[in-house]
Amino acid sequence: MTTITFIQPDGAAREVVAKPGESGMQAATRAGVEGIIGECGGSCMCATCHVEVAPQDIGRLPPRDDIEQEMLESILTDVPEGSRLCCQIKLVPELDGLVLHVVEIAG
C-alpha cells in the first residue's frame, strides 16, 4: 500500500491511499483532490496535474522524461527541480509517504 499526501495551496493536507499501479493523478482524481484535474487522462498533454514534489522527496522519484520536461517548459519559464506532472509519477510501495504540493492553477 502506498499513501501519499497532497498539500493544497492553502496548506491543507489530504492523505490518499493509492491502488497498485496508479499514477499520482489517478489516485488524486479518484479521491477528489481539489486542484488535480487530469484533463488529458494522464497522457502528459495538459499539465492540469502539476505538482511540486516536497524537497525531501525529490530524490525518491525517477527523473522527468523528455515529454514531461517539454510539457512543463510550455507552462513555466523556469522549471524548478521539484515540478512534476503527477500523471507521470507511478506510485509504488517505495514511494509510501510521498508529499506532493498542488500547484494553484492561474485563473
C-alpha positions in Angstrom: 0.0 0.0 0.0 1.2 3.5 -0.9 -0.1 6.5 1.0 0.7 10.0 -0.4 -0.1 13.4 0.9 -1.3 16.2 -1.3 -0.8 19.7 0.2 -3.3 22.3 -1.1 -2.1 25.9 -1.8 -3.8 27.0 1.5 -1.7 24.4 3.4 -4.5 21.8 4.0 -3.2 18.3 3.8 -5.0 15.3 2.2 -3.8 11.7 2.5 -4.7 9.4 -0.3 -4.1 5.6 -0.4 -3.1 4.7 -3.9 -4.2 1.5 -5.6 -1.4 -0.7 -7.1 -0.2 0.7 -10.4 -2.0 4.0 -10.1 -0.3 7.3 -11.1 -0.4 10.2 -8.7 -3.0 11.9 -10.9 -5.2 8.8 -10.9 -5.1 8.5 -7.1 -5.8 12.2 -6.7 -8.8 12.3 -9.1 -10.2 9.1 -7.7 -10.1 10.6 -4.2 -11.4 14.0 -5.4 -8.2 16.0 -4.5 -9.0 19.6 -5.4 -6.7 21.2 -8.0 -5.7 17.9 -9.7 -7.8 17.8 -12.8 -6.1 15.4 -15.2 -7.8 16.8 -18.2 -5.8 14.7 -20.7 -6.4 11.5 -18.8 -2.8 11.0 -18.0 -1.2 11.3 -21.4 1.2 14.1 -20.4 -0.5 16.6 -22.7 -2.2 19.2 -20.5 -0.3 20.0 -17.2 -3.6 20.1 -15.2 -2.0 17.7 -12.7 1.1 19.9 -12.0 2.6 19.4 -8.5 5.7 20.4 -6.7 7.4 17.4 -5.0 8.4 18.1 -1.4 12.2 18.8 -1.3 12.9 15.8 0.9 11.2 13.5 -1.7 12.7 14.8 -5.0 15.5 12.2 -4.9 13.0 9.4 -4.4 11.5 9.8 -7.9 13.0 8.9 -11.2 13.9 11.9 -13.4 11.4 13.5 -15.7 11.4 12.1 -19.3 11.7 14.4 -22.3 7.9 14.6 -22.9 7.2 15.7 -19.3 10.1 18.2 -19.4 8.7 19.7 -22.6 5.2 20.0 -21.2 6.5 21.7 -18.1 8.6 24.1 -20.2 5.5 25.0 -22.1 3.8 26.4 -18.9 6.8 27.6 -16.9 9.7 30.0 -17.7 12.0 28.2 -15.4 11.2 24.6 -14.3 12.1 24.0 -10.7 13.7 20.7 -9.8 10.5 19.6 -7.9 8.0 20.4 -10.6 6.3 17.3 -11.9 3.1 16.2 -13.7 1.7 13.7 -11.2 0.2 11.7 -14.1 3.9 10.7 -14.7 4.5 9.6 -11.1 3.9 5.9 -10.9 3.0 5.1 -7.3 5.0 2.1 -6.0 5.4 0.9 -2.3 8.8 2.6 -2.2 7.1 5.9 -2.5 5.0 5.5 0.6 4.8 8.8 2.4 5.5 10.9 -0.7 4.4 14.6 -0.3 3.1 16.5 -3.3 2.1 20.2 -3.2 -0.8 21.0 -5.5 0.1 24.0 -7.8 -2.5 26.6 -7.9 -3.9 27.0 -11.4 -3.9 30.6 -12.5 -7.4 31.8 -13.3 
